[in-house]
Amino acid sequence: MTLPLRAAYRAAVFLSGFKFFFRREEREAIIANLKQIVGENNAAIIKYPRQIYANFGKYLVDFFRADKVNKEFIEKYVRIEQIHHIDNALKKGKGAIGLTAHFGNWELCAQILAVIGYKMNAVALTHMHPRIDTFFTRQRSVSGVNVVPVGVSVRQCFAGLKRNEIVGILGDRDFSGEHGITVDFLGKTLLAPRGPAVLSLRTGAAIVPAFVVRHEEDDRCFTYRFEEPIYPRKSGDEERDIRTITEKYIKVIEQYIRQYPKQWFMFREFWKAEKVEIF
């Protein structure tokens, strides 16, 4: 038996409180990140961490209920804005790179597009435990999304864009720990992933930033907003072109995080480079 959505959210918020109180390292990382976003002396430093955990709990509920994402769900709970930006990018015939962040409900970015008829591919990390990875892949693909594992993503991304499809990528975290590109983000130097910009330059596909924002007044509802496409421009200096594109999309991510800091889910000190093993 499936819990009603509101009841599931209440349970998730309650359970997230245990994670908040017992995961001190994560809690301190969130506070450090918030200080960079809202300022050292902002009262939000005290209030927001618990709310971030609560919102993440709701995100997990949505993830477990991925099979509920259908046209009826979208009509009832989702307001889609500026989708013409993705359509304009696709009109070029080179596909589109849908770029988002660990923000709001990023899984819905791909799921909604797949449900309403777009050919959607989503790049995702492979989990080290096969059974968990199988579950994650099933949840992400139930709406018709083609899940592309990070380890084999390059070739499949090129193929998807060549078919004039959308490739979804998260752009707020570099997993290489050494191959990213340094840009300014929220007032500090960040090692950002170069993959989205490289993919755009090599294929001619525009990057379309897009975000699913949860409503505070009714947490069952979302706004799915698309931003203006970032088209690749080649100057002859690829490294400079990569930096230019990356800086543009990082600025868009920054704007959303500043506007909705309680919906950015980063449970580590963000400005510390790290290398994640891909299994």
C-alpha positions as CSV (number, residue, x, y, z in Angstrom):
1,M,0.0,0.0,0.0
2,T,1.3,3.4,-1.0
3,L,1.1,6.3,1.4
4,P,-0.8,9.4,0.2
5,L,1.7,12.0,-0.9
6,R,1.2,14.4,1.9
7,A,1.5,11.6,4.5
8,A,4.7,10.4,2.8
9,Y,6.1,13.9,2.9
10,R,5.4,14.2,6.6
11,A,7.1,10.9,7.3
12,A,10.1,12.0,5.2
13,V,10.4,15.3,7.0
14,F,10.2,13.5,10.4
15,L,12.9,10.9,9.4
16,S,15.1,13.5,7.9
17,G,15.4,15.0,11.4
18,F,17.4,12.0,12.5
19,K,19.9,12.5,9.6
20,F,20.1,16.2,10.5
21,F,20.9,15.6,14.1
22,F,23.3,12.6,13.7
23,R,25.2,13.5,10.6
24,R,27.4,16.3,12.1
25,E,29.9,16.4,9.2
26,E,27.1,16.9,6.7
27,R,25.4,19.5,8.8
28,E,28.6,21.5,9.2
29,A,29.2,21.3,5.4
30,I,25.7,22.7,4.7
31,I,26.4,25.6,7.1
32,A,29.7,26.3,5.4
33,N,28.0,26.4,2.0
34,L,25.2,28.6,3.3
35,K,27.6,31.1,4.7
36,Q,29.0,31.5,1.2
37,I,25.5,31.9,-0.3
38,V,23.7,34.1,2.2
39,G,26.5,35.6,4.2
40,E,28.2,34.8,7.5
41,N,25.8,36.7,9.8
42,N,22.5,35.8,8.1
43,A,19.9,34.3,10.5
44,A,19.3,31.7,7.7
45,I,22.5,29.9,8.7
46,I,20.6,28.6,11.8
47,K,17.2,28.0,10.2
48,Y,17.9,26.7,6.7
49,P,20.0,23.5,7.3
50,R,17.1,21.6,8.9
51,Q,14.8,22.8,6.1
52,I,17.3,21.6,3.5
53,Y,17.1,18.1,5.0
54,A,13.3,18.3,5.0
55,N,13.3,19.3,1.3
56,F,15.7,16.5,0.5
57,G,13.4,14.0,2.2
58,K,10.6,15.2,0.0
59,Y,12.8,14.8,-3.0
60,L,13.5,11.1,-2.0
61,V,9.7,10.5,-1.7
62,D,9.3,11.8,-5.2
63,F,12.1,9.6,-6.4
64,F,10.5,6.5,-4.9
65,R,7.2,7.5,-6.6
66,A,8.7,8.0,-10.0
67,D,6.1,5.7,-11.5
68,K,3.5,8.3,-10.6
69,V,5.0,10.9,-13.0
70,N,2.5,10.9,-15.9
71,K,0.6,13.5,-17.9
72,E,-2.1,13.7,-15.2
73,F,0.6,14.4,-12.6
74,I,2.2,17.1,-14.7
75,E,-1.2,18.8,-15.5
76,K,-2.1,18.8,-11.8
77,Y,1.2,19.7,-10.1
78,V,3.7,21.2,-12.6
79,R,3.8,24.6,-14.2
80,I,6.1,24.6,-17.2
81,E,7.7,27.9,-18.3
82,Q,9.7,28.9,-21.3
83,I,9.8,25.5,-22.9
84,H,10.3,27.2,-26.2
85,H,14.0,27.5,-25.3
86,I,14.4,23.7,-25.6
87,D,12.3,23.7,-28.8
88,N,14.4,26.4,-30.4
89,A,17.6,24.6,-29.5
90,L,16.3,21.4,-31.1
91,K,15.3,23.2,-34.3
92,K,19.0,23.5,-35.1
93,G,19.0,19.7,-35.6
94,K,22.0,19.1,-33.3
95,G,20.2,18.0,-30.2
96,A,20.2,19.9,-26.9
97,I,22.1,19.6,-23.6
98,G,19.6,20.0,-20.8
99,L,21.7,21.2,-17.8
100,T,20.6,21.4,-14.2
101,A,22.0,21.0,-10.7
102,H,21.5,19.0,-7.5
103,F,18.6,21.4,-6.9
104,G,14.9,21.3,-6.4
105,N,13.8,18.0,-8.0
106,W,16.4,17.5,-10.7
107,E,15.1,14.0,-11.5
108,L,11.9,15.5,-12.7
109,C,13.7,17.5,-15.3
110,A,14.3,14.4,-17.4
111,Q,11.1,12.5,-16.4
112,I,8.7,15.3,-17.4
113,L,10.3,15.9,-20.8
114,A,10.1,12.1,-21.5
115,V,6.5,11.9,-20.5
116,I,5.4,14.9,-22.7
117,G,7.1,13.3,-25.7
118,Y,10.7,14.4,-25.9
119,K,13.5,11.9,-26.6
120,M,15.4,12.1,-23.3
121,N,18.8,10.8,-22.2
122,A,20.1,11.4,-18.7
123,V,23.7,10.9,-17.6
124,A,23.9,9.3,-14.1
125,L,26.6,7.9,-11.8
126,T,26.7,4.2,-11.5
127,H,26.3,3.0,-7.9
128,M,29.0,0.7,-6.5
129,H,26.3,-1.8,-5.3
130,P,24.7,-3.5,-8.3
131,R,21.2,-4.0,-6.7
132,I,21.0,-0.3,-5.7
133,D,22.2,0.7,-9.1
134,T,19.5,-1.4,-10.7
135,F,16.9,0.2,-8.6
136,F,18.1,3.7,-9.3
137,T,18.2,3.0,-13.1
138,R,14.7,1.5,-12.9
139,Q,13.3,4.6,-11.1
140,R,14.9,7.0,-13.6
141,S,13.8,5.1,-16.7
142,V,10.2,4.3,-15.7
143,S,9.0,7.5,-17.4
144,G,10.9,6.6,-20.7
145,V,14.2,8.2,-19.9
146,N,17.3,6.5,-21.4
147,V,19.8,6.4,-18.5
148,V,23.4,6.8,-19.6
149,P,26.0,5.6,-17.1
150,V,28.9,8.0,-16.6
151,G,31.5,5.5,-17.5
152,V,30.1,4.9,-21.0
153,S,28.4,8.3,-21.4
154,V,30.5,10.0,-24.0
155,R,29.7,7.8,-27.0
156,Q,26.0,7.6,-26.1
157,C,25.8,11.3,-25.5
158,F,27.2,12.0,-29.0
159,A,24.8,9.5,-30.5
160,G,21.8,11.0,-28.8
161,L,22.6,14.5,-29.9
162,K,23.2,13.3,-33.4
163,R,19.7,11.9,-33.3
164,N,18.5,15.4,-32.3
165,E,17.6,14.2,-28.8
166,I,18.1,15.8,-25.4
167,V,21.0,14.8,-23.1
168,G,20.5,15.7,-19.5
169,I,23.6,16.6,-17.4
170,L,24.2,17.9,-13.9
171,G,26.5,20.9,-14.1
172,D,27.2,21.8,-10.4
173,R,29.7,19.2,-9.5
174,D,33.0,17.9,-10.9
175,F,33.7,14.3,-10.1
176,S,37.2,14.1,-11.6
177,G,38.8,16.1,-8.8
178,E,41.5,17.2,-11.2
179,H,40.2,17.7,-14.8
180,G,37.6,20.4,-14.1
181,I,37.9,24.0,-15.0
182,T,38.3,26.8,-12.4
183,V,35.5,29.4,-12.5
184,D,34.1,31.9,-10.0
185,F,31.0,30.6,-8.2
186,L,29.2,32.4,-5.4
187,G,32.3,34.5,-4.7
188,K,34.9,31.6,-4.5
189,T,36.9,29.6,-7.0
190,L,35.2,26.4,-8.1
191,L,36.4,23.4,-10.0
192,A,33.5,23.0,-12.4
193,P,32.9,20.1,-14.8
194,R,34.2,20.8,-18.3
195,G,32.1,18.0,-19.9
196,P,29.0,20.0,-20.8
197,A,31.0,22.7,-22.5
198,V,33.2,20.2,-24.4
199,L,30.1,18.2,-25.5
200,S,28.5,21.4,-26.7
201,L,31.6,22.5,-28.7
202,R,32.2,19.2,-30.3
203,T,28.6,18.6,-31.4
204,G,27.2,22.1,-31.9
205,A,24.4,21.4,-29.4
206,A,23.2,24.3,-27.3
207,I,23.2,24.0,-23.5
208,V,19.7,24.8,-22.1
209,P,19.7,25.4,-18.3
210,A,16.5,24.1,-16.7
211,F,15.4,23.7,-13.1
212,V,12.4,22.2,-11.3
213,V,11.6,24.4,-8.3
214,R,9.4,23.1,-5.5
215,H,6.7,25.5,-4.3
216,E,6.8,26.5,-0.6
217,E,3.1,27.3,-0.4
218,D,2.2,23.8,-1.7
219,D,5.1,21.4,-1.6
220,R,3.4,19.0,-4.0
221,C,3.7,21.5,-6.8
222,F,6.6,22.6,-9.0
223,T,7.6,25.1,-11.5
224,Y,9.8,23.7,-14.4
225,R,11.6,26.7,-15.9
226,F,13.9,26.7,-18.9
227,E,16.5,29.4,-19.5
228,E,17.9,30.8,-22.7
229,P,20.1,28.4,-24.7
230,I,23.9,28.9,-24.5
231,Y,25.1,28.3,-28.0
232,P,28.7,27.2,-28.6
233,R,31.0,29.8,-30.3
234,K,34.4,28.7,-31.5
235,S,37.2,31.2,-31.3
236,G,40.0,28.9,-32.2
237,D,41.1,28.7,-28.6
238,E,39.2,25.6,-27.2
239,E,40.3,26.1,-23.6
240,R,39.0,29.7,-23.6
241,D,35.7,28.6,-25.3
242,I,35.2,25.9,-22.6
243,R,35.7,28.5,-19.9
244,T,33.3,31.0,-21.5
245,I,30.5,28.4,-21.8
246,T,31.1,27.0,-18.4
247,E,31.1,30.5,-16.8
248,K,27.7,31.2,-18.5
249,Y,25.9,28.2,-17.2
250,I,27.5,28.4,-13.8
251,K,26.1,31.9,-13.5
252,V,22.6,30.6,-14.2
253,I,23.0,27.9,-11.5
254,E,24.3,30.5,-9.1
255,Q,21.2,32.7,-9.6
256,Y,18.9,29.8,-8.7
257,I,20.8,28.8,-5.7
258,R,20.9,32.4,-4.4
259,Q,17.1,32.6,-5.0
260,Y,16.2,29.2,-3.5
261,P,19.1,28.2,-1.1
262,K,16.9,25.7,0.7
263,Q,16.6,23.7,-2.5
264,W,20.3,23.1,-3.2
265,F,21.3,19.7,-1.9
266,M,25.0,19.6,-1.4
267,F,26.0,17.7,1.7
268,R,29.7,18.3,1.5
269,E,31.8,21.4,1.5
270,F,31.3,22.4,-2.0
271,W,34.5,24.2,-2.8
272,K,36.7,21.3,-1.8
273,A,37.7,19.3,-4.9
274,E,37.1,15.6,-4.7
275,K,37.6,12.5,-6.9
276,V,34.8,10.0,-7.0
277,E,35.5,6.4,-8.2
278,I,33.1,5.3,-10.9
279,F,32.2,1.6,-10.6
